[in-house]
Amino acid sequence: MTDPIASAYRLLEASMVHYQGQPVGTIASLDAHAPAENYADCFIRDFVPSALVFLLDGRGEIVRNFLSTVLRLRDQQEEMEGHRLLPKVMPASFRVLVHEDGREELHADFGDRAIGRVAPVDSMMWWIILLRAYCRVTGDTGFVRSTECQRGIRLILNICLQDRFEVFPTLLVPDGSFMIDRRMGVYGHPLEIQALFFGALQAGLAMLDPADAESQAVIRQSRKRLDQLTDYVRHYYWLDLARLNHIHRARTEMFGHDIENALNIYPESIPDWVTDWLPEDAGYLVGNLGPGRMDFRFFSFGNLLAVLFGLADARQSRLIMEVFQQRWDDLAGMMPVKICYPAMEGEEWRLLTGSDPKNIPWSYHNGGNWPTLIWALVAAALNTGHGYLAERAREVALHRLAHDGWPEYYDGRNGRLIGRRANYNQTWSATALILADKFIKDPSGLDMLRLGGAEEAP
């Protein structure tokens, strides 16, 4: 029988993207029949598990090449007329174009070729988090303190810290601006973006040079925002049985500062499923929050990142993993990990997804199971003393992913079916399993995901 980890490594090596003779990333999928042309691109978010594998394997030069390449590509973004000073985000993906004369050219996609034409807000945050992981593993503070990297960190944080017409410390984004890159009713302040925002602030504070005059104002703003964001998410996004009872009995239409229902969440908005599904001795961070609006869905990646980065406190982190333990069949099933629970169905699906045929109930982003999330589940489980959950998740994936040809996602309430439109030979499905296996065998590798703490000057 073929070794699944060896098979995953073969896929990883075959997916490598080279530019001017140097490896700079990995393409999303090696499926020759992939339905979308951009699956031959190197996506910033998709490359993260590949990059973490390279770092643990002592191949940090690949990660450094990627970080430098993406930073240069930022300047390719076209500017709208009348917005000459518009700060630029990182691209969603890039590819290497080879001309007939052999000349190579990097071509970036900033969302203009994506479904829905939405800017990839999460790319710049993943870049800064990956830069921090690279520095922690390699000790290459010289690269981090280089002019280009310091400027890149400042520009990213400045984008996130801009003044907006809001009183919340969370980051406002449109639908489809992160891993869930299609219309799914996650506009506003989705949890995954808040967890990435928290991680980017932590990483940026650890890497910016406090002696640099240009960085000092960014550092001050970042520290203040980090504290506000932490308190806000831990309080307002948290849901356990006590909090659910509080919402159920809350008064509404209240004015002032110190009120019990500051965001005016109506008890009638509590969906029927959550009262029976939420375990008594567990809890989680809700998927989204806004004025008069609480999205009670369980979004796995946002909760797992909150545990890994420390956005959730120690008690909350433990209770989040209790949800995975007690609702394993719903959130992991036959293939970890379900991206969100439950799926939207019927009229709700039609209205919130725009009748998206790819996001039918229990498929793709609407309740599909994504193998790439296994690395985050394993890491969070190990971080909270739930090692048996990590082992269970790895064993489920180990015996099925390679056999199924490394699908992009799985369908069904328990993830039993290969995704109806899933690509095969999906790189991040393979690298997530490698990474999970590495974390279980040597949990010290989790240190690279500890984003806080200032760097020593070179």
C-alpha positions as CSV (number, residue, x, y, z in Angstrom):
1,M,0.0,0.0,0.0
2,T,1.3,3.5,-0.9
3,D,2.5,5.6,2.0
4,P,0.0,8.6,2.1
5,I,2.7,11.0,3.4
6,A,5.1,10.0,0.6
7,S,2.3,10.5,-1.9
8,A,1.6,13.9,-0.5
9,Y,5.2,14.9,-0.8
10,R,5.3,13.8,-4.5
11,L,2.3,16.0,-5.1
12,L,4.0,18.9,-3.3
13,E,7.2,18.6,-5.3
14,A,5.3,18.4,-8.6
15,S,3.3,21.5,-7.8
16,M,6.3,23.8,-7.4
17,V,6.3,27.1,-9.3
18,H,9.7,28.4,-10.5
19,Y,10.7,32.0,-11.6
20,Q,14.1,32.8,-13.0
21,G,15.3,29.4,-11.8
22,Q,14.1,29.8,-8.2
23,P,11.2,28.1,-6.5
24,V,8.6,30.8,-5.5
25,G,5.5,28.9,-4.6
26,T,3.1,26.0,-5.4
27,I,0.1,25.9,-7.7
28,A,-3.3,25.2,-6.3
29,S,-4.1,22.0,-8.2
30,L,-2.4,19.6,-10.6
31,D,-5.7,18.4,-11.9
32,A,-5.5,18.7,-15.7
33,H,-9.3,18.9,-15.8
34,A,-9.7,21.7,-13.2
35,P,-12.8,23.7,-14.1
36,A,-11.2,27.1,-13.4
37,E,-8.1,28.4,-15.2
38,N,-6.8,30.1,-12.1
39,Y,-6.2,26.7,-10.3
40,A,-2.8,26.8,-12.1
41,D,-2.0,29.9,-10.1
42,C,-0.1,30.1,-6.8
43,F,-2.6,31.4,-4.3
44,I,-1.3,33.3,-1.2
45,R,-3.7,31.5,1.3
46,D,-3.3,28.1,-0.4
47,F,0.5,28.3,-0.2
48,V,0.5,28.7,3.6
49,P,0.4,25.0,4.6
50,S,3.0,24.3,1.9
51,A,5.2,27.1,3.3
52,L,4.9,25.7,6.9
53,V,6.0,22.3,5.6
54,F,9.0,23.8,3.8
55,L,9.9,25.7,7.0
56,L,9.8,22.5,9.1
57,D,11.8,20.7,6.5
58,G,14.6,23.3,6.6
59,R,13.8,24.7,3.1
60,G,13.1,28.3,4.3
61,E,14.7,29.7,1.1
62,I,11.5,28.8,-0.8
63,V,9.4,30.7,1.7
64,R,11.7,33.7,1.5
65,N,11.4,33.7,-2.3
66,F,7.7,33.6,-2.1
67,L,7.5,36.4,0.5
68,S,9.7,38.6,-1.7
69,T,7.8,37.8,-4.9
70,V,4.4,38.6,-3.5
71,L,5.7,41.8,-1.9
72,R,7.0,43.0,-5.4
73,L,3.7,42.0,-7.0
74,R,1.8,44.4,-4.8
75,D,2.8,47.3,-7.0
76,Q,1.2,45.7,-10.1
77,Q,-2.3,46.5,-8.9
78,E,-4.1,49.0,-11.1
79,E,-5.4,52.1,-9.5
80,M,-8.9,53.5,-10.0
81,E,-9.2,57.0,-11.5
82,G,-9.3,59.5,-8.7
83,H,-7.7,57.1,-6.1
84,R,-4.0,57.6,-6.8
85,L,-3.2,57.2,-3.1
86,L,-5.3,54.1,-2.6
87,P,-3.4,51.6,-0.5
88,K,-2.8,48.3,-2.3
89,V,-3.7,44.9,-1.0
90,M,-1.7,41.8,-1.7
91,P,-2.8,39.7,-4.8
92,A,-5.0,36.7,-4.4
93,S,-2.7,34.7,-6.6
94,F,0.0,34.9,-9.3
95,R,1.4,32.8,-12.1
96,V,4.6,32.8,-14.2
97,L,4.0,33.5,-17.9
98,V,6.7,32.2,-20.3
99,H,6.9,34.1,-23.6
100,E,8.0,32.6,-26.9
101,D,11.4,34.1,-26.5
102,G,11.8,32.3,-23.2
103,R,11.3,35.5,-21.1
104,E,9.4,35.0,-17.9
105,E,6.8,37.4,-16.5
106,L,4.9,37.4,-13.2
107,H,1.2,38.1,-13.6
108,A,-0.9,38.8,-10.5
109,D,-4.6,38.6,-9.8
110,F,-6.0,41.1,-7.3
111,G,-9.5,39.8,-7.5
112,D,-10.3,41.2,-10.9
113,R,-10.3,37.6,-12.4
114,A,-11.9,36.0,-9.3
115,I,-15.6,34.9,-8.9
116,G,-17.5,38.0,-8.0
117,R,-14.4,40.3,-8.5
118,V,-13.8,40.7,-4.8
119,A,-10.5,41.9,-3.4
120,P,-8.6,39.3,-1.3
121,V,-8.4,40.9,2.1
122,D,-7.0,37.9,3.8
123,S,-3.9,37.6,1.5
124,M,-2.0,40.5,3.1
125,M,-2.7,39.2,6.6
126,W,-1.5,35.7,5.6
127,W,1.7,37.3,4.2
128,I,2.5,39.1,7.4
129,I,1.7,35.9,9.5
130,L,3.9,33.8,7.2
131,L,6.7,36.3,7.4
132,R,6.6,36.0,11.2
133,A,6.6,32.2,11.0
134,Y,9.6,32.3,8.6
135,C,11.5,34.5,11.0
136,R,10.7,32.3,14.0
137,V,12.0,29.2,12.3
138,T,15.0,30.6,10.4
139,G,16.1,33.4,12.6
140,D,16.5,35.5,9.5
141,T,15.9,38.9,11.2
142,G,18.0,40.6,8.6
143,F,15.3,39.9,5.9
144,V,12.5,40.9,8.2
145,R,14.3,44.2,9.1
146,S,15.0,44.9,5.4
147,T,13.6,48.1,4.0
148,E,11.2,46.3,1.7
149,C,9.8,44.0,4.5
150,Q,9.4,46.8,7.0
151,R,7.7,49.0,4.4
152,G,5.4,46.0,3.5
153,I,4.4,45.5,7.1
154,R,3.7,49.2,7.7
155,L,1.6,49.4,4.5
156,I,-0.5,46.3,5.4
157,L,-1.2,47.5,8.9
158,N,-2.0,51.0,7.7
159,I,-4.7,49.5,5.4
160,C,-6.2,47.6,8.3
161,L,-6.0,50.6,10.7
162,Q,-7.6,53.1,8.5
163,D,-10.4,55.2,9.9
164,R,-13.8,54.1,8.8
165,F,-17.4,55.0,9.6
166,E,-17.6,52.5,12.5
167,V,-17.3,52.3,16.2
168,F,-16.2,48.7,16.3
169,P,-12.5,47.6,16.5
170,T,-13.2,44.7,14.1
171,L,-12.4,44.9,10.4
172,L,-15.2,45.4,7.9
173,V,-14.9,43.4,4.7
174,P,-17.3,42.5,1.8
175,D,-18.7,39.1,1.0
176,G,-16.2,36.7,-0.5
177,S,-13.0,38.4,0.6
178,F,-11.3,35.4,2.4
179,M,-11.3,31.6,2.2
180,I,-15.1,31.7,1.6
181,D,-14.6,33.6,-1.6
182,R,-18.2,33.4,-2.9
183,R,-21.4,35.0,-1.7
184,M,-22.3,33.3,1.6
185,G,-23.9,36.0,3.7
186,V,-20.6,36.6,5.6
187,Y,-20.3,40.3,4.7
188,G,-19.4,42.7,7.5
189,H,-17.2,41.3,10.3
190,P,-16.6,37.6,9.7
191,L,-14.8,35.7,12.4
192,E,-12.0,34.4,10.1
193,I,-11.0,37.9,9.1
194,Q,-11.0,39.0,12.8
195,A,-8.7,36.1,13.7
196,L,-6.4,36.9,10.8
197,F,-6.5,40.6,11.7
198,F,-5.5,39.7,15.3
199,G,-2.7,37.5,14.1
200,A,-1.4,40.2,11.6
201,L,-1.4,42.8,14.4
202,Q,0.5,40.5,16.7
203,A,3.0,39.5,14.0
204,G,3.5,43.1,12.9
205,L,4.2,44.3,16.4
206,A,6.7,41.6,16.8
207,M,8.6,42.5,13.6
208,L,8.4,46.3,13.2
209,D,11.5,48.1,14.3
210,P,10.5,50.3,17.3
211,A,13.5,52.6,16.6
212,D,12.3,53.5,13.1
213,A,10.4,56.8,13.1
214,E,8.0,55.7,10.4
215,S,7.0,52.6,12.3
216,Q,6.4,54.2,15.7
217,A,2.9,55.6,14.9
218,V,1.9,52.2,13.4
219,I,3.1,50.4,16.5
220,R,1.1,52.7,18.8
221,Q,-2.1,52.3,16.8
222,S,-1.6,48.5,16.5
223,R,-1.2,48.0,20.2
224,K,-4.3,50.0,21.0
225,R,-6.4,48.2,18.3
226,L,-5.1,44.8,19.4
227,D,-6.3,45.3,22.9
228,Q,-9.7,46.6,21.8
229,L,-10.1,43.8,19.2
230,T,-9.3,41.1,21.8
231,D,-11.7,42.4,24.4
232,Y,-14.5,42.9,21.8
233,V,-14.3,39.5,20.2
234,R,-13.9,37.6,23.4
235,H,-17.0,39.3,24.8
236,Y,-19.4,39.9,22.0
237,Y,-18.6,37.0,19.7
238,W,-18.6,34.4,22.4
239,L,-21.6,32.0,22.6
240,D,-22.2,29.3,25.3
241,L,-25.3,28.2,27.0
242,A,-25.2,31.0,29.5
243,R,-24.8,33.6,26.8
244,L,-27.5,32.0,24.7
245,N,-29.9,32.3,27.7
246,H,-28.9,35.9,28.1
247,I,-29.7,36.7,24.4
248,H,-33.0,34.7,24.7
249,R,-34.1,36.9,27.7
250,A,-32.5,40.2,26.6
251,R,-34.3,43.5,26.5
252,T,-34.0,45.3,23.1
253,E,-34.2,48.9,21.9
254,M,-32.0,50.1,24.7
255,F,-29.9,53.3,24.6
256,G,-26.8,54.3,26.5
257,H,-23.3,52.9,27.2
258,D,-23.6,50.2,29.9
259,I,-26.4,48.2,28.6
260,E,-26.9,44.4,28.5
261,N,-27.7,44.1,24.8
262,A,-25.5,46.8,23.2
263,L,-25.8,45.4,19.7
264,N,-29.6,45.1,19.9
265,I,-29.7,41.4,19.1
266,Y,-33.3,40.2,19.0
267,P,-34.2,37.0,20.7
268,E,-36.3,36.1,17.7
269,S,-33.2,35.9,15.6
270,I,-31.9,32.8,17.5
271,P,-32.2,29.9,15.0
272,D,-34.0,26.7,16.1
273,W,-31.0,24.5,15.5
274,V,-28.6,26.2,17.9
275,T,-30.6,25.6,21.1
276,D,-30.3,21.8,20.7
277,W,-26.9,21.7,19.0
278,L,-24.8,23.8,21.4
279,P,-23.3,21.4,24.0
280,E,-23.9,22.4,27.7
281,D,-20.2,22.4,28.6
282,A,-18.8,24.0,25.5
283,G,-18.9,27.2,23.5
284,Y,-17.6,28.9,20.4
285,L,-17.1,32.2,18.6
286,V,-20.0,33.1,16.3
287,G,-19.4,33.5,12.6
288,N,-20.3,37.2,12.4
289,L,-21.6,40.1,14.4
290,G,-23.1,43.5,13.6
291,P,-25.9,45.8,14.7
292,G,-29.0,43.7,15.3
293,R,-27.2,40.8,13.6
294,M,-25.6,37.7,15.0
295,D,-24.6,34.9,12.6
296,F,-24.9,31.8,14.9
297,R,-23.2,29.4,12.3
298,F,-20.1,27.6,13.5
299,F,-17.2,28.6,11.2
300,S,-14.4,26.1,11.8
301,F,-11.3,28.0,10.4
302,G,-12.1,31.2,12.3
303,N,-12.5,29.3,15.6
304,L,-9.4,27.3,15.1
305,L,-7.3,30.3,14.2
306,A,-8.7,32.1,17.2
307,V,-7.4,29.2,19.3
308,L,-4.0,29.1,17.6
309,F,-3.3,32.8,17.7
310,G,-4.7,33.5,21.1
311,L,-7.7,35.6,20.2
312,A,-9.8,33.2,22.2
313,D,-8.6,33.0,25.9
314,A,-7.5,29.7,27.5
315,R,-11.0,28.8,28.8
316,Q,-12.7,29.7,25.5
317,S,-10.1,27.7,23.5
318,R,-10.7,24.6,25.6
319,L,-14.5,25.0,25.2
320,I,-14.2,25.5,21.4
321,M,-12.3,22.1,21.2
322,E,-15.1,20.6,23.3
323,V,-17.5,21.5,20.5
324,F,-15.3,19.5,18.1
325,Q,-15.2,16.6,20.5
326,Q,-18.9,16.5,21.2
327,R,-20.1,17.3,17.7
328,W,-17.5,15.3,15.8
329,D,-20.0,13.7,13.4
330,D,-21.2,17.2,12.4
331,L,-17.9,19.0,12.2
332,A,-15.5,16.3,11.1
333,G,-17.4,13.1,10.1
334,M,-15.8,11.1,7.4
335,M,-13.3,13.8,6.4
336,P,-12.2,16.7,8.6
337,V,-13.1,19.5,8.6
338,K,-16.5,21.0,7.8
339,I,-16.0,24.6,6.9
340,C,-19.2,25.8,8.5
341,Y,-22.2,24.3,10.2
342,P,-25.1,24.1,9.5
343,A,-25.6,24.5,5.7
344,M,-28.1,27.0,4.4
345,E,-31.0,25.4,2.7
346,G,-34.2,26.4,0.9
347,E,-35.2,30.0,0.7
348,E,-32.3,31.0,3.0
349,W,-29.8,29.4,0.5
350,R,-31.5,31.1,-2.5
351,L,-31.4,34.6,-0.9
352,L,-28.0,34.6,0.8
353,T,-26.0,32.8,-1.9
354,G,-27.9,34.2,-4.9
355,S,-28.9,30.6,-5.8
356,D,-25.2,29.7,-6.2
357,P,-25.1,26.2,-7.8
358,K,-21.7,25.5,-6.4
359,N,-22.8,26.3,-2.8
360,I,-25.7,23.9,-2.7
361,P,-26.5,22.6,0.8
362,W,-23.7,20.6,2.3
363,S,-21.3,21.3,-0.5
364,Y,-18.3,23.6,-1.1
365,H,-18.4,26.6,1.2
366,N,-22.0,25.9,2.3
367,G,-21.3,23.1,4.7
368,G,-18.7,21.2,2.7
369,N,-15.7,19.4,4.3
370,W,-12.3,20.7,3.5
371,P,-9.2,18.5,4.1
372,T,-6.9,21.6,4.1
373,L,-8.3,22.6,7.5
374,I,-7.0,19.5,9.2
375,W,-3.7,21.2,10.0
376,A,-5.4,23.9,12.0
377,L,-7.6,21.3,13.8
378,V,-4.6,19.2,14.7
379,A,-2.6,22.3,15.8
380,A,-5.5,23.7,17.9
381,A,-6.2,20.3,19.5
382,L,-2.5,19.8,20.5
383,N,-2.4,23.4,21.9
384,T,-5.3,22.7,24.2
385,G,-4.4,19.2,25.4
386,H,-6.8,17.4,23.1
387,G,-4.2,15.2,21.5
388,Y,-6.7,12.4,20.9
389,L,-8.7,14.7,18.6
390,A,-5.5,15.4,16.6
391,E,-4.8,11.7,16.3
392,R,-8.4,10.9,15.3
393,A,-8.4,13.7,12.6
394,R,-5.1,12.5,11.1
395,E,-6.2,8.8,11.0
396,V,-9.5,9.7,9.2
397,A,-7.6,11.7,6.6
398,L,-4.6,9.4,6.3
399,H,-6.6,6.4,5.1
400,R,-8.8,8.3,2.6
401,L,-7.2,11.4,1.1
402,A,-4.5,9.6,-1.0
403,H,-6.9,6.9,-2.0
404,D,-9.4,9.5,-3.2
405,G,-6.7,11.4,-5.2
406,W,-6.3,14.4,-2.9
407,P,-9.7,16.1,-3.6
408,E,-10.3,19.8,-2.9
409,Y,-13.4,19.2,-0.7
410,Y,-16.0,16.7,0.2
411,D,-19.8,16.9,0.1
412,G,-22.7,15.7,2.4
413,R,-23.7,16.1,6.0
414,N,-20.8,13.9,7.1
415,G,-18.3,14.5,4.3
416,R,-18.7,11.0,2.8
417,L,-18.9,12.1,-0.9
418,I,-16.0,13.6,-3.0
419,G,-17.0,17.1,-3.9
420,R,-19.3,17.3,-6.9
421,R,-17.0,19.9,-8.5
422,A,-13.9,19.3,-6.5
423,N,-10.5,19.2,-8.2
424,Y,-8.2,16.3,-7.7
425,N,-4.5,16.6,-6.8
426,Q,-5.2,19.7,-4.7
427,T,-1.9,20.8,-3.2
428,W,-3.2,22.2,0.0
429,S,-5.2,19.0,0.8
430,A,-1.8,17.1,0.6
431,T,0.3,19.6,2.5
432,A,-2.3,20.0,5.2
433,L,-2.0,16.2,5.9
434,I,1.8,16.5,5.9
435,L,1.7,19.4,8.3
436,A,-0.8,17.6,10.6
437,D,1.4,14.6,10.7
438,K,4.5,16.7,11.5
439,F,2.8,18.5,14.4
440,I,1.6,15.2,15.9
441,K,5.1,13.6,15.7
442,D,6.9,16.7,17.0
443,P,4.6,19.3,18.6
444,S,7.5,21.7,19.0
445,G,6.8,22.7,15.4
446,L,3.8,24.6,16.7
447,D,6.2,27.3,18.0
448,M,6.3,28.9,14.6
449,L,2.6,29.8,15.0
450,R,3.3,31.8,18.2
451,L,3.1,35.2,16.7
452,G,3.8,37.6,19.6
453,G,7.0,38.7,21.2
454,A,9.4,41.3,19.8
455,E,12.4,40.3,17.6
456,E,15.9,41.0,18.6
457,A,17.6,43.6,16.5
458,P,20.1,42.1,14.1
